[in-house]
Amino acid sequence: MDEQRVKFLKKRDFLSYIALCLDRREPLNIGEAVDILKDRFCLPNKTALSIVRKLVKRNLLVKAGDLEYRCVDPLVYLRGLVEKYSAMRRRRSKMAC
């Protein structure tokens, strides 16, 4: 049975995502994103870069130019999680009946 799981970001990654979205409304490059996370959360370079890469991989930071990325609206991300979770619950409840 191929069931798609609903996976939420870790607290640190989610709060970093929100901080980037709140800090910058215009596109930013990866270096600026790393600097924001380092200053805001006192993270080392390696950790901040790792978080930014995770956000890019999950399409929460999308490419806006050659070296620029922009944040996807957090409400769009949360709405997607709700839809996936509700679909999963409906599938499970139909199997149990």
N, C-alpha and C positions, 0 to 999 in steps of 0.2 A: 504494500500500500504506500503510495507516494503522497505524503502529507507535508504541505509547506508549513514550516514553523514560523511563528511570529517572534522575532528577536529584537529586543530593545537594546539600545546602546548602553554601555556601562555608564555609571554616574559621572565619572570623570570626563568621558568622551562626550556625553550629552551636554554637560554644563559647559564644556569647551565650545561645542557647537553653538549653544545659545549665546555665549560670550562673544564669539566671532560675529554672529548675526546682529547682536545689539551694538557692537562697537563700530561696525562698518556696514553701511548701506550700499556703498559703491564697490565695484570689484577690487579685490586685493590679490597680491601675489603671495606665493607660499612663504617667502621670507617675512612679509608683514604679518601673516597669520601666526607664524612661529613666534615672532616678537610679541604679539598681543598675548599669546598664551603664556610665554615666559614671564611677562610683566604682571599679568593678572593673577596667575596661579603659582608663580615661582617654580616653574618646571624647567628641567634641563633641556638643552637643545634637542637631544635625541628623543626624549619623550614627547616634546611638543611636535616635532616633525612626524613622529609615529602617529599621533592623534590626527594630524592634518591628513596624512595618507589614508587613514581609516575613513575619514569623512569623505575624501575624494572617491574612495573605492565604493562607498555606500551611496554615492551620488547626492550627498548633502552639500557638498561644495562642487559646483559644476563649472566647467571651463567657459569663460566669457571672452577670452582673447588668447593671444599667444602664450603669455605667462600669467594671465589673470584668471581668478576664480571668483564666483559669487555664491553667497549662501542661498540655499533653497529656503523658502518661507517655512519656519518651524511648524506652523499649522498644517501645511501640506504634508509634512512628514508624519505628524501625529494623526491626521485624518487617514493616511494610508495604513498606519498601524491598527487603527480602530477597525477599518474595513477588513483587513486580513484576519484579525482576531475574531471578528463576528462571523466571517465566512467559515473559519475553522470550527467555531463553536456550533454553528448550524449543521455542518457536516457530521460532527460527532454526535449531536443529538439525534439526527436522522438514523445513524447507525444503531444507536441504543434502543430505538423504538421498534 
